[in-house]
Amino acid sequence: MRLTLLVFDEVFDTGMTVLLDTFATANELAAAQGFDAPPFEVTLVGPRKRIRTALGLSVSVEPLSAVRRPDWVIVPALNAKQSERLAQTLQRPDIRNALPQLQTWHAAGIHVAAACIGTFVLAESGILNGAEATTTWSLAPFFRQRYPTVKLDDSRMIVESGRIVTAGAAMGHLDLALWLVRHATPELAALVARFMLIDKRSSQAHYIIPDYLAHADPLISKFERWARDNLSNGFSLTDAAKALAVHSRTLQRRTEAVLGKSPLEFFQDLRIERARQLVSEGCDLETIASEVGYADSATLRTLLRRKLGHGVRELRAEML
């Protein structure tokens, strides 16, 4: 499988190297297993002959014009973790000049993938329009505002949509690399996962920090503060809108536009975050249920299992 990594100045070092290390490990293990040839041929390409990573390392790359037809083009993350800086970075000439090549590759039937902030480069090229995708959860509100035609689900770690695959935040590069190895040979992927201690993570939901996302919008930030003050009272959209001096439909639309979820779903996220905190402090389940607005612990158990995939016992074990 021929893999082309499209890299730019200030590429996120870990993202680029974890891809390279995973494919190199897969090739080494394949040789030990008696494969006739390495399953992965990896080439670094870019708009310049050399790029400088975010940590200042100088890396030589092949020019875009010299690339043999790859099976996959992969875009690692850029090191721009704040929306304002990312917006500026995406306007750089080296990135803008590479977008037509991404469009050409995709139009030619070549598979395209990206992880973390690299997904923004795909979206800038337009090839994600109308497609399903994920991205780094921390910039999901900015992604939704900038690319409203993309069907974003930032709770998922890996999203496959036709010939495009996107992966989630930072170490999502590792999940993407293993997905690609598995796509080539599942047996080898299982071996790589064991050697590199890669756990299967189908969701980013456990890692999302709700109040971080809320700060992306003034109204949502106010709603987040109201919700935290009213966790023990339960949720009422009417009461929330009245407290914020907006119409309930305005709050509903704004929450869905910024967070990709309803006000109630965001309130539930805050309940879970608070419940996890109280579990870590050793509180009993009835006390936790009361703190997050439930009359009985059974309802809380149901919420935790639906949102986290496990109950309080497993949650306590995680925190030991």
N, C-alpha and C positions, 0 to 999 in steps of 0.2 A: 504494500500500500504506500503510495507516494503522498507524503504530507508536506504542505508548504505552510510555514509559520510567517505570517505577515506582521512585521515588527516595525515600530517607529521609535524615534527619540523619546526618552523618558518612559520606555516600556517598564511595567511593573516587574522587577527582577524575579521575584518568586513565581509569578505567573508563567513567565517564559521558561524558567529553568525547571519548574516542576513538570511541564509538558515534555521538555527535552529529556529529563531524567527518567520519566516513566516510560517513554518510548525506547530509550537506551536500555533500561532494565528489561523491558519486554524482549528486545533483540538478544540480550545476553542469555536470558532464560530459555528463549527459543532455541538458541544454539546448543545449550546444555540438554535440551529435550530432543535433539536430533533433527531440527528443522533443516531443510536443504539450503535455505537462504534467510537472511533477516527479514521479518515480516514488515518492517517499517523503514522507509527511506525518507529522512527528514531534511528539509532545506529551509534555511532562514532567508527570507527575501525582504526587501524594503525599497523605499524610494531613493535611498542613497547607498553608497558603497559601504559606509560604516554608520552604525547608530550608537548613541550613548544611552545607557540604561538610566533609570531613575537614581541608582546608587553610584553612577559615574563610570561604570565599566564600558569600555569600547569594544564593540562587537562587529566583525565584518559580516556583511550579508550580500546575497546575490541581487542584482538589479531585477526589477519587475519584468523587464523585456526578455530576460534570459531564462525564465522559468519554463521547464518542461511541463506539459499538461499534468497537473496533480489530480489525485483522487479527492483530496480534501484541502481546503484552505482554512487555516485556523488563525484567529486574531486574538492574541493575549491582551490583557488589560493595559490601559494607560495608567500612569500614576497620577491621577487627578481625582482626589477623593471628595472634593466639594463641588457643588453644582456650578458655582460661578467660575471656578478655575477650569472645570471640564468644558463649559460652554466656550471659553476662550481657546482651549486646546483643540477642540474639534474644528476650529476655523484656521488652524495652521496650514500653510501651503502643502507641506509634505502629506498631511492627511487628506486634504481636499483633492490633491492630485492622484491619490490612490483609489478614491471612490469609484471612478469609471472602470478601473481594472476589476474591482470587486463585482461590479454589475456585469462586466463581460464574462468573468468566470462563472457567475451564477447563471447567466443566460445560456452559457455553453453546456450546462448540465453538471457542472462541478459542484460537489457538496461543500458547504461553507459552515464553519462553526466559530463560536466566540465564547469567552467566559468573562464574567464580571464586567468591568467597564469597557472591555472590548466589544460588548454587545451594542454599545452606543455607536461604534464605527459602522457596524452592519446597518443599524437603523438610519444613520446619516446617509448611507448609500441608497436607501429606499427599498432594499430587498426584503426587509421585514414588514413592509406595508401589507396589512391584512393577514399576516401570519401570527401564530402563537409564539410567545417567547418568554424567557425569564431574564433577570438581570440581578445585579447586586441589590439586596433589599434596601440598603441605606440610601440609594439614589432612585428608588422606584417612583416616588412622587415626581421627581424631575423628569424621569423617563416618560411617565404618563402625559405630563404636560407638553413635552417636546415632540412626542410621537403618538398622537392620539389614535392613529389607525392601527397601531400594533396591539394585538390581544395579549396583554401582559399578565402573567401569573407569577408574581415574585415569591410566592410561597414554595414553589417547586425548585429543586436543585438543577434538574436537567429537563429541557423541553425540546422535543423533536417535532418539527413542523415541515413536512415535505423533505426537501434536500438541505434544510438548515437546522442546526442544533445549537442551542444556547445553554449556558450554565450560569450558576449563581455566583455569590460573592467570593472574592479572594481565592480561598482554597477550593472553590468550585472548579478551578483549573485541573485539580487532581481528579475530581469526579468526571470531568470532560475527557481527560486523558484515558482514564480507565474505561469509560463508555466506548471510546474509539478502539481500544484494544479488544474489548468484548465484541464489538461490531466485526472485528476481523477474525477472532478466535476466542470463544467463551472460555475454553479450557486454559488458555494462556492468561486470560484476564484474571481468572481465579488464582492462578499461581502468582501473578504480579501483586495482586491485592494482599496475599499472605506475606510475601517477602517485604512489601513496603508498608505493611500494617495499615491498609486503607479500609476504613469502615464504609459500609453502604449507607448513604445519606440521601434519601429521596426527597427531603424537604428542607427548606431554609427556615420554616416557620418557628422552630425552637430557638433560633438565634436572633430573631427580629426584636428590636427594642422599640416598643410602641411610641414612647414619648419622643424619641429621636425623629421618627417619621412625622410626628405631629408638628414639629417645629418648622416644617417646610411651608406652612401656610398660617397666617395670623389667626384666621377663624378656627382652624383645626387645633391650633395651639391653645386657644381659649376653651374649646370644647374638651380637649384633653385634661385641662386643669379642672373644669367642672365635673368631668366624669370621675376623676380621682377623688374629688371631694364628696361624691355621691355614690361611691361603690356599694356602700352598705344599705343604701335606700332602694337599689334596683334602678332599672333604666326606663326612662320615659322620654321619647323624642319631643313631645310637646313641652315638657318641663325644661329640657335642655335648650330648645330653640328660644323659649321665653327668657331664660336666664341670659342667653347670648344676644337677645334683641334682634333675632332674625326669624324669618318664616321657617317652619319645619322642612318645607320642600327645599329651601335654600341650603340648609344644613345637610340634608340628605344628598343633594346633588354635589355639594362641595366635598363632602367626605368621600363619595364614590370617585370623584374626579382626581383627588389628591392621593387617597389611600387605596383605591380600588376595592373598597368594601363599604358596607352600610354603617351608619352610626352605631347600630346595635352590635354588629360584628366587631367594631373597634372597641366598644365597651366590654365585650366578652374577652378580647385580647388583654385588656387592662385587668380584668378579673383574674385571668389565668396568671398574669405576671405577679399580681399581689398574692394569689394563692401559693405560688411557688416560693415566694419570699417567706410566707408564714410557715410553710412546710419546713423550710430550711432552719427556721427558728424553733422548730419542735412543737408548734401549736397542734392541738387536737383538731379533728376534722369538723366537729360541730362549731368550734370557734372560728375556724377559717370560713366555713359556709356563711356564718352570720356577718363576718367582716366584708364579704364580697356580695352580700345582698341576697342570699338564698335562705329560705326558711328551714331547709333540711339538707343534710350532707349527701343524700342520694342524688339530688339534682347536680350538686357540684361534682360528684364522681362521674356522672354521665358527661358533663361538660369537659372534664379533663381527659377522659378516654376518647371523646370525639375529636378534640383539638390536638392532643399530644400523643394519642395512641396507647396510652397506659394510664394507670391509676395512681393513687397516693402512695401505695406501697413501693411501686417501682420508682416513683419520684423521690421518695426518701432514700432509696438505695443509691440513686444517681448522685445524691448530694453528700454521701458519706465520704 
